[in-house]
């Protein structure tokens, strides 16, 4: 692959930029700047950062997110899976009523259980799991906060 293809594969079409919808917005200021930096890095530096760097971009519409990391390293006998999840809570979330914050945390934890490739399907599956766990009241409070945020 050439550098342009590597950038698309390693960053724009991977789980390295969160929220995932930002990486599809090629005109987004962060994406434009990142692509320019990645294009100009020396090859050895690019190889290193493409293995270890992830980005979380704050968005005024987002209160929190779960950023997963999963890698399987094959060996001669078996495979080693490394997995960890980072839940990022933004300032906007801390202004939520208590029940909405509970719903938000349950939703983000649900992302550690469900992992669907399509972002919207993944959100619905996480929401469904939150309700299944018994957080219906808190999920409704979260939805009310999301609507309030979207309308402001």
BELGIVEN-V258614 format. One record per residue. N is the residue number from 1. SS is DSSP state (@ for helix, = for strand, . for the rest). D_FIRST is the distance of its C-alpha to the first C-alpha in whole Angstrom. Layout:
BEGIN
n	ss	d_first
N	SS	D_FIRST
N	SS	D_FIRST
END
This chain:
BEGIN
n	ss	d_first
1	.	0
2	.	4
3	@	7
4	@	8
5	@	6
6	@	6
7	@	10
8	@	10
9	@	9
10	@	11
11	@	14
12	@	15
13	.	15
14	.	16
15	.	19
16	.	19
17	=	21
18	=	24
19	.	26
20	@	23
21	@	24
22	@	24
23	@	20
24	.	20
25	.	22
26	.	20
27	.	23
28	.	24
29	@	25
30	@	24
31	@	20
32	@	20
33	@	21
34	@	19
35	@	16
36	@	18
37	@	18
38	@	15
39	@	13
40	@	16
41	.	16
42	.	16
43	@	13
44	@	15
45	@	17
46	@	13
47	@	13
48	@	16
49	@	17
50	@	14
51	@	16
52	@	19
53	.	20
54	.	21
55	=	23
56	=	26
57	.	27
58	.	31
59	.	32
60	.	36
61	.	36
62	.	34
63	.	37
64	=	35
65	=	32
66	=	30
67	=	27
68	=	26
69	=	24
70	=	23
71	=	21
72	=	22
73	=	22
74	=	22
75	.	25
76	.	27
77	.	30
78	.	28
79	=	26
80	=	27
81	=	26
82	=	26
83	=	27
84	=	29
85	=	29
86	=	30
87	=	33
88	=	33
89	=	36
90	.	37
91	@	40
92	@	41
93	@	41
94	@	44
95	.	46
96	.	46
97	.	49
98	@	49
99	@	49
100	@	46
101	@	44
102	@	45
103	@	43
104	@	40
105	@	40
106	@	40
107	@	38
108	@	35
109	@	36
110	@	36
111	.	32
112	.	32
113	.	34
114	.	32
115	.	28
116	.	27
117	.	24
118	.	25
119	@	27
120	@	30
121	@	31
122	@	30
123	@	33
124	@	35
125	@	35
126	@	35
127	@	38
128	@	40
129	@	40
130	@	41
131	@	44
132	@	44
133	.	45
134	.	48
135	.	47
136	@	48
137	@	50
138	@	47
139	@	44
140	@	47
141	@	47
142	@	44
143	@	43
144	@	46
145	@	45
146	@	41
147	@	43
148	@	45
149	@	42
150	@	41
151	@	44
152	.	44
END
